[in-house]
Amino acid sequence: IHREAIAPLLRAGTKEAFQALFDAAVLQKDPAARALMIAALADFPASDTLARGPTGAASKDAAVRTVAVAVLAGRDDGAGLDAVRAALRDRDEDVRAEAIRGLLHARAADAAEELLALMTGASPDEALAALDAAVTLRGDDPELARLAVAAATALPPESRIDAAPTLARIPGPDALSPLIALLEDES
């Protein structure tokens, strides 16, 4: 799919054009094409309102909710960040993963604690993604660094070593001792 194919829908500027492109993004299997569609949808007038509705973030279909979260996170004005944050509590892991990526993309530093809280009970991949996003957003904050270290050390033993590269990005001595302990546990 090319930007030229999306342009007529954007020019139409109607709710129907938004929905047609949104539905196509949900069905699109090619990641590059889907990303192009989501970027176009995020620039669409009133995309925050349209993506929140029953055919978007409030849908029963996880694939639809995932695209809605990506659209809302892609807005430059931050209008959809509350819905992206709410998606961290979605029952579907793909939706939560999109919310993590969205908060990182939006540089939502104030969501770092929520990302760390998501680690409790999460799959190893989801927990590591949340940890990485939190440290990327606010790893230089000593309090957040302390929370990140505590969250990483609470991971199951088989996941702790995977957290080491993220903890190594935390500046200062606060993460050094726990990082060494994590590495020693694995040897």
C-alpha positions in Angstrom: 0.0 0.0 0.0 1.3 3.5 -0.8 0.6 6.8 0.7 -1.1 7.8 -2.6 -3.7 5.1 -2.0 -4.6 6.6 1.4 -4.6 10.2 0.3 -8.2 10.1 -1.2 -9.6 8.8 2.1 -7.8 11.5 4.0 -9.0 14.2 1.7 -12.6 13.0 2.1 -12.3 13.7 5.8 -15.4 11.9 6.7 -16.2 9.5 9.5 -16.9 6.8 6.8 -13.4 7.4 5.2 -11.8 7.1 8.7 -13.7 3.9 9.4 -12.8 2.4 5.9 -9.1 3.0 6.5 -9.3 1.9 10.1 -11.0 -1.4 9.1 -8.3 -1.9 6.4 -5.6 -1.4 9.1 -7.2 -4.0 11.3 -7.1 -6.6 8.5 -3.6 -5.6 7.1 -1.0 -8.3 7.8 2.0 -6.4 6.4 3.6 -4.4 9.3 4.9 -1.6 7.1 1.6 -1.1 5.4 -0.2 -1.2 8.7 2.1 1.3 10.2 1.5 3.7 7.3 -2.2 3.3 7.7 -2.0 3.9 11.5 0.1 7.0 10.9 -2.5 8.4 8.5 -5.3 7.6 10.9 -3.6 9.4 13.7 -3.4 12.6 11.6 -7.1 12.3 10.7 -9.3 15.1 12.1 -11.1 13.9 15.2 -9.2 10.5 15.2 -9.2 10.6 19.0 -13.0 10.7 19.1 -13.5 8.1 16.4 -10.9 5.7 17.7 -12.4 5.6 21.2 -15.9 4.5 20.0 -17.6 1.1 19.8 -15.7 0.3 16.6 -12.4 1.3 18.1 -11.0 1.1 21.7 -14.3 0.0 23.1 -14.6 -2.9 20.7 -14.9 -6.5 21.8 -12.4 -7.5 19.2 -8.7 -7.3 20.4 -7.4 -6.6 16.9 -9.6 -3.6 16.6 -8.6 -2.4 20.1 -4.9 -2.8 19.2 -5.3 -0.6 16.1 -7.3 2.0 18.1 -4.5 2.2 20.7 -1.9 2.6 18.0 -3.9 5.4 16.4 -4.5 7.2 19.7 -0.8 6.9 20.7 0.3 8.3 17.3 -1.5 11.6 17.7 0.9 14.5 18.1 -1.4 16.4 20.5 -1.6 13.6 23.1 -5.4 13.7 23.0 -5.7 9.9 23.2 -3.1 9.2 25.9 -5.7 8.6 28.6 -7.2 5.8 26.5 -3.7 4.4 25.8 -2.9 4.3 29.5 -6.2 2.6 30.1 -5.2 0.0 27.5 -2.4 -1.1 29.9 -5.2 -2.9 31.8 -6.8 -4.5 28.8 -7.4 -8.3 29.0 -5.5 -8.9 25.8 -1.7 -9.0 25.8 -1.4 -7.6 22.2 -3.4 -4.6 23.2 -1.3 -4.0 26.3 1.9 -4.4 24.2 0.6 -1.7 21.8 -0.1 0.5 24.8 3.5 0.0 26.1 4.8 0.9 22.6 2.4 3.9 22.4 3.4 5.4 25.7 7.0 5.0 24.8 6.4 6.6 21.4 4.5 9.5 23.0 7.3 9.9 25.6 4.7 9.7 28.4 7.2 9.9 31.2 4.4 10.2 33.8 3.3 6.7 32.9 6.6 5.0 34.1 5.2 3.8 37.4 2.1 2.3 35.6 4.4 0.5 33.3 6.3 -1.0 36.2 3.1 -2.0 37.9 2.1 -3.8 34.7 5.1 -6.2 35.3 3.3 -7.9 38.2 1.7 -11.0 36.8 2.7 -10.2 33.2 4.3 -12.6 30.8 8.1 -12.4 30.6 8.1 -10.6 27.3 5.5 -8.1 28.5 7.2 -7.5 31.8 10.6 -6.9 30.1 8.9 -4.5 27.5 7.3 -2.6 30.4 10.6 -2.4 32.3 12.4 -1.2 29.2 9.8 1.4 28.4 9.8 2.7 32.0 13.6 3.0 32.2 13.7 4.6 28.7 11.2 7.2 29.8 12.5 8.0 33.3 15.6 5.9 34.1 17.5 8.9 35.2 15.0 9.6 38.0 16.5 8.0 41.2 13.1 7.0 42.6 12.0 5.4 39.4 15.4 3.6 39.1 14.8 2.2 42.6 11.3 1.0 41.6 12.7 -0.5 38.3 15.4 -2.4 40.2 12.9 -3.8 42.7 10.5 -4.8 39.8 13.4 -6.5 37.9 14.5 -8.4 41.0 10.9 -9.6 41.5 10.9 -11.2 38.1 11.0 -15.0 37.9 14.7 -16.2 38.0 14.7 -17.2 34.3 13.7 -13.6 33.3 16.0 -11.7 35.6 19.1 -12.0 33.4 17.0 -10.6 30.5 16.4 -7.5 32.6 20.1 -6.9 33.1 20.7 -4.9 29.8 17.8 -2.6 30.8 19.1 -2.1 34.3 22.6 -1.4 33.0 21.1 1.7 31.3 20.2 3.3 34.6 22.8 5.9 35.4 24.5 6.1 38.8 25.3 3.5 41.4 21.7 2.6 42.5 21.3 -0.2 39.9 24.9 -1.5 40.0 24.7 -3.7 43.0 21.4 -5.3 42.0 22.7 -5.7 38.5 25.8 -7.5 39.8 23.6 -9.7 42.0 21.3 -10.6 39.0 24.4 -11.6 37.0 25.9 -13.6 39.9 22.6 -15.5 40.3 22.9 -16.7 36.8 26.4 -17.9 37.1 
